[in-house]
Amino acid sequence: MEPIVVLGSAAIVCSFAVLWWAISGGRDQPSDMSAPTSERLVDMRSILLSQSATDRSVKPMVERIGARIGRIGPAGRLGAIDLKLRRAGSPVGWTVERVLAMKVLGALVLGGLMGLRIVGAPSLANVLIAIGAGVAGYFIPNGVLDNRAEARRAAVRKDLADTIDQLAVIVRAGLGIDAAIARIARSGDGPLFNEFTRVVQDMRVGLGRTAALTNMAERIDVPELRAFVAALAQAEQLGVPVGETLQIQAGEMRLRRRQAAEEQAMKLPVKILFPMVVCILPVLFIVLLGPAAIRIFDQLG
C-alpha cells in the first residue's frame, strides 16, 4: 500500500477522535464558593491552566469555525438549527456554532475517508461514493437532533394527559392556574415537567402565562400540547372556568392517546409483512417442500 494512503487514513482516523473530543463537552470544574473571596481570587493564567485541553484549544477553534460558517451561509440556517436544538431539549454543550462545525467536519471526515478509495482505484463510482459520504456526514448532526426531538415528543405525549388531569384536580381543589403549574413543575421529572419549570421561570421574570405556554408549545412541537395551550388561552379570554376546560382537555388527550395506540396497532401487520415474506416463508417452504423435492429427484434420477 502506498505511504500517502496510509498517512491519509491515519490522519482521518485521528480526526474522528478530535471531532468527538470537540463535541462531547468539557469537564465541569468544581468550584468552592464557600471559600473566602481572597482565596478565590487567582490570576488568569491559573484559571486557564485549570481548564481542560478541550476548553482551552479545541472548543474555541470549533466555535470560531462554526461562527465563520454561519456568517457566510444562508440567513435562515442559524434560526433553523437553533429551533432544532430547542426542540431537542437544548443538549448540554450543543450550540449553533458547534453544530455547524460538526456538520462541516463530518462532511470533510467522511468524504475524505471515502475519498481514499479514489487514490487507490480512480473511478466514477468511487467519486460518487465519496460525495455521498460527504453529504451523509453533513446531515448526520441533523439526524441526531431529529432523533432526540422525536424521543422528547414521545415522552411528552406519554405524560401529557395525566399531567393535564393533575392540573384539573389541583385547580378544582382551589389553587390558581399559575400555582397549579408551579406545583406540577415540582411534582415530576421528564421533558414535560422541565418545560413547565421553564414556563414558571418565564412567568416570574414578567412574561405572560399565555406567551410562556405558547413558547413551550413551540419548543416541543406536539399538536396535542398546542391544542391544550390554545384552549387554555381561549378559556382565559372568554371567562370559561379553567377547571372545566382542563377536564375536557384531559379527556381529549386520553382519546387521542388511545387513537394513536390503535393506529400503531393497525400498522403492525404491514410492518411484519416484509420480514415474514423474506425470513419466515422461505424456511417454511424448505421444510414443507424439501423432502418432496428430494423424493422426486430420486425417482427421476
C-alpha positions in Angstrom: 0.0 0.0 0.0 1.3 3.5 -0.8 2.6 5.6 2.1 0.3 8.5 1.2 -2.7 6.3 1.6 -1.5 5.1 5.0 -0.8 8.6 6.2 -4.2 9.9 4.9 -6.0 7.0 6.6 -4.2 7.7 9.9 -5.0 11.4 9.7 -8.7 10.9 9.0 -9.0 8.3 11.8 -7.3 10.8 14.2 -9.7 13.5 13.1 -12.6 11.3 14.2 -11.1 11.4 17.8 -10.6 15.1 17.6 -14.2 15.7 16.4 -15.6 13.6 19.2 -13.4 15.4 21.7 -14.7 18.7 20.5 -18.4 17.9 20.6 -18.5 15.8 23.7 -18.1 18.8 26.0 -15.6 19.6 28.7 -15.4 18.5 32.3 -17.2 20.5 34.9 -14.6 22.2 37.1 -15.5 22.1 40.8 -15.8 25.4 42.5 -15.7 26.1 46.2 -18.0 29.1 46.6 -17.8 28.8 50.4 -14.2 29.8 50.4 -13.3 33.4 51.2 -13.1 35.9 48.4 -9.3 36.4 48.8 -8.8 32.6 48.3 -10.9 32.5 45.2 -9.1 35.4 43.5 -6.4 33.9 41.3 -4.6 35.1 38.2 -5.9 34.5 34.7 -3.1 32.1 33.9 -4.1 29.8 36.8 -7.7 29.8 35.6 -6.8 28.9 32.1 -4.4 26.1 33.2 -7.2 24.7 35.4 -9.4 24.1 32.4 -9.2 21.0 30.3 -7.3 21.0 27.0 -10.6 20.8 25.2 -11.8 24.1 26.8 -8.5 25.8 26.0 -7.9 24.8 22.4 -10.3 22.6 20.6 -13.6 24.1 21.7 -12.7 27.7 20.8 -11.4 26.5 17.4 -14.7 24.7 16.7 -16.7 27.7 17.9 -14.8 30.0 15.5 -15.2 27.6 12.6 -19.0 27.5 13.2 -19.2 31.3 13.6 -17.5 31.8 10.2 -19.7 29.2 8.5 -22.8 30.9 10.0 -21.7 34.3 8.6 -21.2 33.1 5.1 -24.2 30.7 5.0 -27.9 31.5 4.3 -29.6 33.8 6.8 -32.3 31.2 7.9 -29.8 28.4 8.6 -28.9 29.6 12.1 -32.5 30.0 13.1 -33.4 26.5 11.8 -30.5 24.9 13.7 -31.5 26.9 16.9 -35.1 25.7 16.6 -33.8 22.1 16.2 -31.7 22.5 19.3 -34.6 23.9 21.3 -36.9 21.1 20.2 -34.2 18.5 21.1 -34.1 19.9 24.6 -31.0 22.1 24.3 -28.5 19.3 24.9 -25.6 20.3 27.2 -22.6 21.6 25.2 -24.5 21.9 21.9 -24.6 25.3 20.4 -25.5 26.6 16.9 -21.8 27.3 16.1 -20.8 23.9 17.3 -23.5 22.1 15.2 -22.4 24.0 12.1 -18.7 23.0 12.8 -19.8 19.4 13.3 -21.6 19.3 10.0 -18.6 20.6 8.1 -16.1 18.4 9.9 -18.4 15.4 9.4 -18.6 16.1 5.7 -14.8 16.5 5.4 -14.0 13.4 7.5 -16.4 11.0 5.9 -15.8 12.5 2.4 -12.0 12.3 2.9 -12.2 8.7 4.3 -14.2 7.5 1.3 -12.0 9.7 -1.0 -9.0 7.5 -0.2 -10.7 4.9 -2.5 -10.1 7.3 -5.4 -6.4 7.3 -4.7 -6.2 3.5 -4.7 -8.7 2.9 -7.6 -9.8 6.0 -9.5 -13.3 5.6 -10.9 -16.6 7.3 -11.2 -18.2 5.0 -8.7 -15.6 5.9 -6.0 -16.1 9.6 -6.7 -19.9 9.2 -6.2 -19.3 7.2 -3.0 -17.0 10.0 -1.7 -19.6 12.7 -2.5 -22.4 10.7 -0.9 -20.3 10.1 2.2 -19.6 13.8 2.5 -23.3 14.6 2.2 -24.1 12.0 4.8 -21.6 13.4 7.2 -23.0 16.9 6.7 -26.5 15.7 7.6 -25.6 13.4 10.5 -26.0 16.1 13.2 -29.5 16.9 11.8 -30.4 13.3 12.2 -29.1 13.2 15.8 -31.1 16.3 16.7 -34.2 15.0 15.0 -34.0 11.7 16.9 -33.6 13.5 20.2 -36.6 15.8 19.4 -38.8 12.8 18.4 -37.9 10.9 21.6 -38.7 14.1 23.6 -42.0 14.5 21.8 -42.9 10.8 22.5 -42.1 11.3 26.2 -44.3 14.5 26.3 -47.2 12.7 24.6 -47.0 9.9 27.2 -47.2 12.2 30.2 -49.5 15.0 28.8 -52.9 13.5 29.5 -52.1 12.6 33.1 -50.4 15.9 33.7 -53.4 17.9 32.5 -55.6 15.7 34.6 -53.5 16.6 37.6 -53.8 20.3 36.7 -57.5 20.0 36.6 -57.6 18.3 40.1 -55.3 20.9 41.6 -57.4 23.8 40.1 -60.7 22.3 41.3 -59.1 22.0 44.7 -58.8 25.7 45.0 -55.3 26.7 43.6 -55.0 29.2 40.8 -53.7 28.1 37.4 -50.3 29.7 37.9 -49.8 28.0 41.3 -51.0 24.7 39.8 -48.5 24.9 37.0 -45.7 25.6 39.6 -46.8 22.6 41.6 -46.9 20.4 38.6 -43.4 21.5 37.7 -42.1 20.4 41.1 -44.0 17.1 41.1 -42.3 15.1 38.4 -39.3 14.6 36.2 -39.1 14.5 32.4 -39.2 16.7 29.4 -42.8 17.9 30.0 -42.1 18.8 33.7 -38.9 20.5 32.7 -40.8 22.6 30.2 -43.4 23.5 32.9 -40.4 24.6 35.1 -39.3 26.8 32.2 -42.8 28.3 32.0 -42.7 29.1 35.7 -39.4 30.8 35.3 -40.6 32.8 32.3 -43.7 34.0 34.3 -41.5 35.0 37.2 -39.4 37.3 35.0 -42.6 39.0 33.7 -43.7 37.1 30.7 -47.5 36.5 30.5 -48.8 33.0 31.1 -50.3 32.6 27.6 -47.0 33.7 26.0 -45.0 31.4 28.2 -47.2 28.4 27.4 -47.1 29.3 23.7 -43.3 29.3 23.8 -43.4 25.9 25.5 -45.7 24.5 22.7 -43.3 25.9 20.1 -40.3 24.3 21.7 -41.9 20.9 22.0 -43.9 20.9 18.7 -46.6 18.5 19.8 -50.1 19.1 18.2 -51.9 18.0 21.4 -49.9 20.4 23.5 -50.7 23.2 21.1 -54.4 22.4 21.3 -54.2 22.5 25.1 -52.4 25.9 25.1 -54.9 27.3 22.6 -57.9 26.0 24.7 -56.4 27.5 27.9 -55.9 30.9 26.2 -59.4 30.9 24.8 -60.9 30.0 28.2 -59.0 32.9 29.8 -60.2 35.3 27.2 -63.9 34.2 27.3 -64.1 33.7 31.1 -64.8 30.0 31.0 -63.9 28.1 34.2 -60.3 26.8 33.9 -61.0 23.6 35.8 -63.7 22.6 33.4 -61.5 23.4 30.4 -58.7 21.3 31.8 -61.0 18.4 32.5 -62.3 18.4 28.9 -58.7 18.7 27.6 -57.6 15.8 29.7 -60.4 13.6 28.3 -59.5 14.6 24.7 -55.8 13.8 25.4 -56.7 10.3 26.6 -58.9 9.8 23.5 -56.1 10.9 21.2 -53.6 8.7 23.0 -55.9 5.7 22.6 -56.4 6.5 18.9 -52.6 6.8 18.4 -52.1 3.4 20.1 -54.8 1.9 17.8 -53.1 3.4 14.8 -49.8 1.9 15.7 -51.5 -1.5 16.2 -53.1 -1.2 12.7 -49.7 -0.6 11.2 -48.2 -3.7 12.8 -49.4 -6.2 10.1 -47.9 -4.1 7.4 -44.6 -3.8 9.2 -44.2 -7.5 9.8 -45.2 -8.4 6.2 -41.7 -7.9 4.8 -39.8 -9.9 7.5 -42.4 -12.7 7.1 -42.1 -12.9 3.4 -38.3 -12.7 3.4 -37.3 -14.6 6.5 -40.2 -17.0 7.5 -41.9 -18.1 4.4 -38.7 -19.4 2.6 -37.9 -21.5 5.7 -41.4 -23.0 5.7 -41.2 -23.8 2.0 -37.9 -25.5 2.5 -39.2 -27.6 5.5 -42.5 -28.5 3.8 -41.4 -28.9 0.1 -37.8 -30.0 0.7 -38.5 -33.7 1.4 -41.0 -34.0 -1.5 -38.4 -32.4 -3.9 -35.7 -34.8 -2.7 -38.0 -37.8 -3.4 -39.0 -36.5 -6.8 -35.3 -36.1 -7.8 -34.5 -39.6 -6.5 -37.3 -41.2 -8.5 -36.5 -39.3 -11.7 -32.8 -40.0 -11.3 
